[in-house]
């Protein structure tokens, strides 16, 4: 069961989201908040798996609420808004949101988005994915969360850390298989699709993806996709 908290200042919008999710057997709406501050408090109290977060709300906006929820590791956040603006997208990702979806998306896409984020994947609305990736790859925007700089591990305990290196050099940390998996992640394939392509078990692919994110200090698949493009792997 995926536990969901709804955060939106419009009661009608919250009711609509609740109705859409309540007809699905694997969802349970555990609470509703009308502003960002209330969303944080309810998330601490109810511990949902996913928070559907509006951007523009009174008291505290959804971006700041997202930042605090992610900082405390309380839940994953899927940002929903009617505004298709670059600033909201980049600020939301930088705050740690796991997904970004426009409110005009249909019910099927909303349900699938929540399931995708709950499964641990990052998600961007198809309408904005290409623009986000293009700007990050072009260097017009930093990677969300990190600044696109990778650090080598220490030589040994107590040794001085090596200096930061640019993303392509950091790829030497990966095994050949992990690099191959990163290339496929960069093309937008899911774990199941990568598994089928490489004739591996899905659990094995999941392990490789986790190793890639850990070694390269990337927060999620969005960062991995951008890095793969910047490094010329895709």
C-alpha positions as CSV (number, residue, x, y, z in Angstrom):
1,X,0.0,0.0,0.0
2,X,1.4,3.4,-1.0
3,X,0.5,6.0,1.5
4,X,0.0,9.5,0.1
5,X,-0.3,13.0,1.6
6,X,-1.9,15.7,-0.5
7,X,-0.6,19.3,-0.2
8,X,-2.5,22.0,-2.1
9,X,-4.1,25.2,-1.0
10,X,-7.3,24.5,-3.1
11,X,-9.7,22.1,-1.4
12,X,-11.2,21.2,-4.8
13,X,-7.9,20.1,-6.2
14,X,-7.1,18.0,-3.1
15,X,-10.6,16.3,-3.4
16,X,-9.9,15.6,-7.1
17,X,-6.5,14.0,-6.4
18,X,-8.0,12.0,-3.5
19,X,-10.8,10.7,-5.7
20,X,-8.4,9.6,-8.4
21,X,-6.1,7.8,-6.1
22,X,-8.8,6.3,-3.8
23,X,-10.1,4.1,-6.7
24,X,-6.7,2.4,-6.9
25,X,-6.3,-0.7,-4.7
26,X,-2.6,0.1,-3.9
27,X,-3.1,3.7,-2.7
28,X,-4.2,5.2,0.6
29,X,-4.6,9.0,1.1
30,X,-3.6,9.5,4.7
31,X,-3.9,13.2,5.0
32,X,-4.3,16.7,3.4
33,X,-2.5,20.0,3.9
34,X,-3.4,23.4,2.7
35,X,0.0,25.0,3.0
36,X,3.7,24.0,3.1
37,X,4.2,24.3,6.8
38,X,1.2,22.1,7.5
39,X,2.5,19.6,4.9
40,X,5.8,19.3,6.9
41,X,4.0,18.7,10.2
42,X,1.6,16.2,8.8
43,X,4.4,14.4,7.0
44,X,6.3,14.1,10.3
45,X,3.1,12.8,12.0
46,X,1.7,10.5,9.4
47,X,4.9,9.3,7.6
48,X,3.4,8.9,4.1
49,X,5.5,7.3,1.4
50,X,4.7,10.1,-1.1
51,X,3.8,13.8,-0.7
52,X,2.0,15.3,-3.7
53,X,3.2,18.9,-3.4
54,X,1.8,22.1,-4.9
55,X,4.3,24.9,-5.5
56,X,2.4,28.1,-4.8
57,X,0.8,27.9,-1.3
58,X,0.4,30.3,1.6
59,X,2.5,30.3,4.8
60,X,5.3,28.3,3.1
61,X,5.6,27.4,-0.6
62,X,6.0,23.9,-1.9
63,X,9.6,24.3,-2.8
64,X,10.7,25.1,0.7
65,X,8.4,22.5,2.2
66,X,10.0,19.9,-0.2
67,X,13.5,20.9,0.9
68,X,12.7,20.4,4.5
69,X,10.9,17.1,4.0
70,X,13.7,15.7,2.0
71,X,16.4,17.0,4.4
72,X,14.7,15.1,7.2
73,X,14.2,12.0,5.0
74,X,10.5,12.0,5.8
75,X,9.1,11.0,2.4
76,X,9.5,11.3,-1.3
77,X,8.0,14.3,-2.9
78,X,6.2,14.6,-6.3
79,X,5.7,18.2,-7.2
80,X,2.6,19.2,-9.1
81,X,1.8,22.6,-10.5
82,X,-0.1,24.4,-13.2
83,X,3.0,26.4,-14.0
84,X,5.3,25.1,-16.7
85,X,8.2,27.4,-15.7
86,X,11.8,26.4,-15.7
87,X,12.4,28.0,-12.3
88,X,9.9,25.8,-10.6
89,X,11.3,22.7,-12.2
90,X,14.9,23.4,-11.3
91,X,14.1,24.7,-7.8
92,X,12.0,21.7,-7.1
93,X,14.7,19.3,-8.3
94,X,17.4,21.2,-6.3
95,X,15.1,20.9,-3.2
96,X,15.2,17.2,-3.6
97,X,11.9,16.4,-5.3
98,X,11.8,13.0,-6.9
99,X,9.4,14.0,-9.6
100,X,7.7,16.9,-11.3
101,X,4.3,16.7,-13.0
102,X,1.9,19.2,-14.4
103,X,-1.6,19.4,-12.9
104,X,-3.1,19.2,-16.4
105,X,-1.8,15.6,-16.7
106,X,-4.6,13.0,-17.0
107,X,-5.5,10.7,-14.1
108,X,-3.6,7.7,-15.7
109,X,-0.4,9.7,-15.7
110,X,-0.9,10.9,-12.2
111,X,-1.4,7.4,-10.9
112,X,1.6,6.1,-12.8
113,X,3.8,9.0,-11.6
114,X,3.0,8.2,-8.0
115,X,3.8,4.5,-8.5
116,X,7.1,5.5,-10.3
117,X,8.3,7.7,-7.5
118,X,7.2,5.2,-4.9
119,X,9.3,2.6,-6.6
120,X,12.4,4.8,-6.1
121,X,12.6,6.3,-9.6
122,X,12.9,9.9,-10.6
123,X,10.2,11.3,-12.9
124,X,9.7,14.4,-15.0
125,X,6.7,15.3,-17.0
126,X,7.3,14.4,-20.7
127,X,6.5,18.1,-21.6
128,X,9.6,19.3,-19.7
129,X,12.1,16.5,-19.6
130,X,13.8,17.4,-22.9
131,X,14.2,21.1,-21.9
132,X,15.5,20.2,-18.4
133,X,18.1,17.8,-19.8
134,X,19.2,20.1,-22.6
135,X,19.8,23.0,-20.2
136,X,21.7,20.9,-17.7
137,X,23.8,19.2,-20.4
138,X,24.6,22.5,-21.9
139,X,25.8,23.7,-18.5
140,X,23.2,26.4,-18.3
141,X,22.0,24.8,-15.1
142,X,23.8,22.8,-12.4
143,X,22.9,19.2,-11.7
144,X,20.1,19.2,-9.0
145,X,21.4,18.6,-5.5
146,X,25.1,18.3,-6.6
147,X,27.0,20.7,-8.9
148,X,28.0,18.0,-11.3
149,X,31.4,17.5,-9.6
150,X,32.5,14.0,-8.6
151,X,35.1,13.2,-5.9
152,X,37.5,10.3,-5.9
153,X,37.5,8.1,-2.8
154,X,40.4,8.5,-0.3
155,X,43.5,6.4,-0.9
156,X,43.2,4.9,2.6
157,X,42.0,5.8,6.0
158,X,43.4,9.1,7.2
159,X,44.7,10.0,3.7
160,X,44.0,13.4,2.2
161,X,41.0,13.4,-0.2
162,X,41.9,13.7,-3.8
163,X,40.8,16.9,-5.5
164,X,37.4,17.1,-7.2
165,X,37.3,16.0,-10.8
166,X,34.9,16.7,-13.6
167,X,32.2,14.1,-14.3
168,X,33.9,12.3,-17.3
169,X,37.0,11.6,-15.3
170,X,34.9,10.3,-12.4
171,X,33.6,7.5,-14.6
172,X,36.9,5.6,-14.1
173,X,35.4,4.6,-10.7
174,X,32.8,2.4,-12.5
175,X,33.3,-1.2,-13.6
176,X,32.7,-1.9,-17.3
177,X,29.2,-3.3,-16.5
178,X,28.3,-0.3,-14.3
179,X,29.3,2.0,-17.1
180,X,27.2,0.0,-19.5
181,X,24.2,0.3,-17.2
182,X,24.8,4.1,-16.8
183,X,24.7,4.4,-20.6
184,X,21.3,2.7,-20.7
185,X,20.0,4.7,-17.8
186,X,21.0,7.8,-19.8
187,X,18.8,6.7,-22.7
188,X,15.8,6.6,-20.3
189,X,15.4,2.9,-19.9
190,X,13.8,1.4,-16.7
191,X,15.6,-1.3,-14.7
192,X,13.3,-3.9,-16.3
193,X,14.3,-2.7,-19.8
194,X,18.0,-2.6,-19.0
195,X,17.7,-6.1,-17.6
196,X,16.1,-7.4,-20.8
197,X,18.7,-5.6,-22.9
198,X,21.7,-7.0,-21.0
199,X,20.2,-10.4,-20.2
200,X,20.5,-9.8,-16.5
201,X,18.1,-10.1,-13.6
202,X,16.2,-7.0,-12.6
203,X,17.6,-7.2,-9.1
204,X,21.2,-7.3,-10.5
205,X,20.5,-4.2,-12.5
206,X,19.1,-2.5,-9.5
207,X,22.3,-3.2,-7.6
208,X,24.4,-1.8,-10.5
209,X,22.3,1.3,-10.6
210,X,22.7,1.8,-6.9
211,X,26.5,1.3,-7.2
212,X,26.6,3.9,-10.0
213,X,24.7,6.5,-7.9
214,X,26.9,5.8,-4.9
215,X,30.2,5.9,-6.6
216,X,29.4,9.1,-8.5
217,X,27.7,10.8,-5.6
218,X,24.5,11.2,-7.6
219,X,21.2,11.5,-5.8
220,X,18.9,9.9,-8.3
221,X,18.4,8.8,-11.9
222,X,17.8,12.4,-13.1
223,X,21.3,13.2,-12.1
224,X,22.6,10.0,-13.8
225,X,20.8,10.8,-17.0
226,X,22.3,14.3,-17.1
227,X,25.8,13.0,-16.3
228,X,25.6,10.4,-19.0
229,X,24.7,13.1,-21.6
230,X,27.4,15.5,-20.3
231,X,30.0,12.7,-20.5
232,X,29.0,11.8,-24.1
233,X,27.8,8.4,-23.2
234,X,24.5,9.0,-24.9
